[in-house]
């Protein structure tokens, strides 16, 4: 957090930061440099202030709110210190919320990456129609999660859904997707994977197309079959892509909200960290302090992922 | 397509293999993606009797726009559409302008701490908006911004993504062009609008389209900041429609609502997908 605050302070108050910085060789800015600084601030400050106000400030506010017993909309708040965190970790909420988050994240990241890689391999062939297939597979990624969730809710409907119709056709009864908490979680996982696997496929496809040809040819000449080539040559060469996808997919799964909210409005079995934080503050309870505490827990998780990603991005920047 | 080094995909030797390893997975993947969307469109055109039935038919027997009419009378769907257009157009125009100005400043204007500022933008890129909704709700509510356009738009205006993407692009521009104009005495504004912006068309289009898609689909913030139907955007309005009539007969109406939310972005994607895919997969392999 200290790093974040320091960076936020620099962003919000560059003038104060100027004073601290020793400029080698001279004590004051030349008029030219001063004019450049003025241009910089005119151009960049509105955006930087907005980011500071609506992205960085809320992080600090959440930490403060998380120490309060506070009903949203009420003027009274009691300082409870670690109380909300103690409640979260001792009431069993932590177990179920972190458990649901872990299952959702691992299943969606794993599902989208494995299926995405398979689709990418299929797309990476010189066959007509692959451009169209590539577009189609990527399309759900840009569509509204609310709209998509609604469509799938209809498909999963145990009585009128097309899935129940297919199941009846083979003599099976439709499961109660929405009422059964475990099945509700499976349902939102399937839809999330459906929406995101195209992203993984396109990123993997770009990875496959950037593989060095000579290595592949050498492996072929050595007599390695397609499967051996894939496991021992292609997969290891794709590892930077896999790492990139692992991080970005985990981040986006930890942020999944739209599909979960529209398909399971009350969080029956689908209370991930982000959804639980929403439900606690804006659902039936209006528990702002408790919600903020859950947001802080989520943010710490995201910070760890961000740290990994920053290192990765930095590496890409240097080698680009 | 046919190359001299590789046997053709449809040669006799390869035909079976092409179908098994190439077409089958592709057709399957395309079907799994397209079928639900097609089902949505077809269902939205069916009468209630064709949805609440066990005699399912794929195509509507009597094509009707009844569901769309009913969606518009149950909730103010036309108003949702207008709200979504207003929020998307204003929000993404300002975001793009801010991204261009900030990225230009970060690349072409001399200033200390540019690295620290860039790092702060990179970190902001990875802070999900969902973590900020409660404090931003309290802040905007305190300014009487609930159920207003500015209350919906303002908190999302700061753009880390657009700034990041355009900065990377501006860094790749040949410095000689700008140096020449600097010697000619062109100021920053002229350099920005007469040189940098005109030669950055595709990158700016990428940022614009990704921003438009994001604004149109945005859900959690408009959901929290609006509770009056006349100020809701389409995704929020679709939730209202779902809550206002939860009987099974409503599926046709809900699919009509989903079509209105999904199809505009689908059309934009179909027409300009190159830019959108480029923008959303940035930083993966080619950097």
Contacts between the chains, C-beta under 8 A, distances in Angstrom:
chain1	res1	chain2	res2	distance
A	4	B	123	6.5
A	7	B	116	6.1
A	7	B	119	6.0
A	7	B	120	4.2
A	7	B	123	6.5
A	8	B	120	6.6
A	10	B	113	5.8
A	10	B	116	5.0
A	10	B	117	6.9
A	10	B	120	6.9
A	11	B	116	7.8
A	11	B	117	5.9
A	11	B	120	4.6
A	14	B	111	7.9
A	14	B	113	6.4
A	14	B	117	7.7
A	17	B	112	7.7
A	17	B	113	5.9
A	17	B	116	8.0
A	18	B	112	6.4
A	18	B	113	8.0
A	21	B	112	5.6
A	21	B	113	7.2
A	23	B	112	7.5
A	33	B	110	6.4
A	36	B	109	5.6
A	36	B	110	4.3
A	36	B	111	6.6
A	37	B	110	7.6
A	37	B	111	5.5
A	37	B	112	7.8
A	39	B	105	7.2
A	39	B	109	5.2
A	39	B	188	5.2
A	40	B	105	4.8
A	40	B	109	4.4
A	40	B	110	7.5
A	40	B	111	3.9
A	41	B	111	7.9
A	43	B	101	4.3
A	43	B	102	6.5
A	43	B	104	6.2
A	43	B	105	3.9
A	43	B	109	6.8
A	43	B	188	7.8
A	44	B	101	6.7
A	44	B	102	4.6
A	44	B	105	4.1
A	44	B	106	6.8
A	44	B	117	7.4
A	46	B	98	6.1
A	46	B	101	7.7
A	47	B	98	4.1
A	47	B	99	7.3
A	47	B	101	7.0
A	47	B	102	4.3
A	47	B	158	5.6
A	47	B	159	6.4
A	47	B	163	6.5
A	48	B	102	7.1
A	48	B	117	6.8
A	48	B	120	7.8
A	48	B	121	8.0
A	48	B	158	7.7
A	49	B	158	7.7
A	50	B	98	7.4
A	50	B	154	7.9
A	50	B	157	5.1
A	50	B	158	3.0
A	51	B	120	7.4
A	51	B	121	6.9
A	51	B	124	5.0
A	51	B	158	3.8
A	51	B	159	7.9
A	51	B	160	6.2
A	52	B	158	7.8
A	53	B	158	7.4
A	54	B	132	6.4
A	54	B	136	5.8
A	54	B	154	7.6
A	54	B	155	4.3
A	54	B	156	7.5
A	54	B	157	7.8
A	54	B	158	5.8
A	55	B	124	4.7
A	55	B	127	5.4
A	55	B	129	7.9
A	55	B	132	6.2
A	55	B	158	6.3
A	55	B	160	7.4
A	56	B	120	7.8
A	56	B	124	7.0
A	56	B	127	7.9
A	57	B	135	6.9
A	57	B	139	7.9
A	58	B	131	7.0
A	58	B	132	3.6
A	58	B	134	7.5
A	58	B	135	3.7
A	58	B	136	5.7
A	59	B	127	6.9
A	59	B	131	7.1
A	59	B	132	7.3
A	61	B	134	7.9
A	61	B	135	3.6
A	61	B	138	7.5
A	61	B	139	8.0
A	62	B	131	6.9
A	62	B	132	7.9
A	62	B	134	6.8
A	62	B	135	5.9
A	65	B	134	6.8
A	65	B	135	7.0
A	72	B	134	8.0
A	118	B	25	6.5
A	119	B	25	6.7
A	119	B	26	7.8
A	119	B	29	4.9
A	121	B	25	7.9
A	122	B	21	7.2
A	122	B	22	6.3
A	122	B	25	3.8
A	122	B	26	5.0
A	122	B	29	7.0
A	123	B	26	6.9
A	125	B	9	7.0
A	125	B	18	7.6
A	125	B	21	7.6
A	125	B	22	4.8
A	126	B	1	5.6
A	126	B	3	7.3
A	126	B	6	6.8
A	126	B	9	5.8
A	127	B	9	4.9
A	127	B	18	6.2
A	127	B	22	4.8
A	127	B	23	6.8
A	127	B	26	7.6
A	128	B	1	6.8
A	129	B	23	8.0
A	129	B	26	7.1
A	130	B	26	6.6
A	132	B	30	7.6
A	133	B	26	4.5
A	133	B	27	8.0
A	133	B	29	6.7
A	133	B	30	4.9
A	135	B	269	7.9
A	135	B	270	7.4
A	135	B	273	5.7
A	136	B	29	7.9
A	136	B	30	4.7
A	136	B	33	5.2
A	136	B	34	5.7
A	137	B	29	5.4
A	137	B	30	6.7
A	137	B	33	5.6
A	138	B	273	7.3
A	138	B	277	6.0
A	139	B	33	6.5
A	139	B	37	7.9
A	139	B	266	6.6
A	139	B	269	5.9
A	140	B	33	5.9
A	140	B	37	8.0
A	141	B	280	7.0
A	142	B	213	5.1
A	142	B	217	7.8
A	142	B	265	5.9
A	142	B	269	5.3
A	142	B	276	6.1
A	142	B	280	7.3
A	143	B	217	7.3
A	143	B	262	5.2
A	143	B	265	5.9
A	143	B	266	6.7
A	144	B	216	7.2
A	144	B	217	4.3
A	144	B	219	7.4
A	144	B	234	7.7
A	144	B	235	5.5
A	144	B	261	4.8
A	144	B	262	5.9
A	144	B	265	6.8
A	145	B	217	6.8
A	145	B	219	6.6
A	145	B	235	8.0
A	146	B	217	7.7
A	146	B	219	5.4
A	146	B	235	4.0
A	146	B	238	5.5
A	146	B	239	6.7
A	146	B	261	6.5
A	147	B	235	7.1
A	147	B	238	6.7
A	147	B	257	8.0
A	147	B	258	4.4
A	147	B	261	3.8
A	147	B	262	4.2
A	148	B	36	7.9
A	148	B	258	7.9
A	148	B	262	7.1
A	150	B	238	6.2
A	150	B	242	6.8
A	150	B	254	5.6
A	150	B	255	7.6
A	150	B	257	7.2
A	150	B	258	4.6
A	151	B	36	5.3
A	151	B	37	7.1
A	151	B	39	7.1
A	151	B	40	4.5
A	151	B	255	7.0
A	151	B	258	5.4
A	151	B	262	7.8
A	152	B	36	6.5
A	154	B	39	7.8
A	154	B	40	7.7
A	154	B	43	6.8
A	154	B	251	5.0
A	154	B	254	6.8
A	154	B	255	6.4
A	155	B	36	6.1
A	155	B	39	6.8
A	157	B	248	7.1
A	157	B	251	7.1
A	159	B	248	6.5
A	160	B	51	6.1
A	160	B	52	6.1
A	160	B	53	7.9
A	160	B	248	5.3
A	160	B	251	6.2
A	162	B	39	6.2
A	162	B	56	7.0
A	165	B	54	7.7
A	165	B	56	5.0
A	194	B	32	7.1
A	194	B	33	7.4
A	194	B	36	7.7
A	198	B	33	7.1
A	199	B	280	6.9
A	199	B	281	7.1
A	201	B	29	7.9
A	202	B	277	6.1
A	202	B	281	5.5
A	203	B	281	5.3
A	203	B	284	4.5
A	203	B	285	7.1
A	206	B	281	6.7
A	206	B	284	5.9
A	206	B	285	4.4
A	206	B	286	6.7
A	207	B	284	7.4
A	207	B	285	5.1
A	210	B	285	5.3
A	210	B	286	7.0
A	240	B	285	7.7
A	241	B	284	6.6
A	241	B	285	6.0
A	244	B	283	7.5
A	244	B	284	5.5
A	244	B	285	7.8
A	245	B	284	7.8
A	251	B	126	6.7
A	251	B	128	7.5
A	254	B	128	7.5
A	255	B	128	4.2
A	255	B	130	5.7
A	257	B	130	5.7
A	257	B	219	6.9
A	257	B	220	5.3
A	258	B	217	7.6
A	258	B	219	4.6
A	258	B	220	7.4
A	258	B	235	7.3
A	261	B	219	7.4
A	261	B	220	7.7
A	261	B	223	7.8
A	261	B	239	7.8
A	262	B	238	7.7
A	262	B	239	6.5
A	262	B	242	7.4
A	265	B	243	8.0
A	274	B	128	7.7
A	274	B	130	5.1
A	274	B	131	7.9
A	277	B	130	7.7
A	277	B	131	7.9
A	277	B	134	7.5
A	278	B	130	7.5
A	278	B	133	7.4
A	278	B	220	7.1
A	281	B	134	5.2
A	282	B	224	5.9
A	288	B	134	6.3
A	288	B	138	7.7
A	291	B	134	5.8
A	292	B	134	6.0
A	292	B	135	7.9
A	295	B	131	5.1
A	295	B	134	6.6
A	298	B	131	6.2
A	299	B	127	7.7
A	299	B	131	5.2
A	302	B	126	6.9
A	302	B	127	7.3
A	302	B	128	6.6
A	302	B	131	7.2
A	305	B	126	7.6
A	306	B	123	6.6
A	306	B	126	4.2
A	306	B	127	7.9
A	309	B	126	6.3
A	310	B	122	6.5
A	310	B	123	7.3
A	310	B	126	7.7
A	313	B	122	6.6
A	313	B	283	6.5
A	316	B	283	6.3
A	316	B	287	4.9
A	317	B	287	7.6
A	319	B	287	7.4
A	320	B	287	3.9
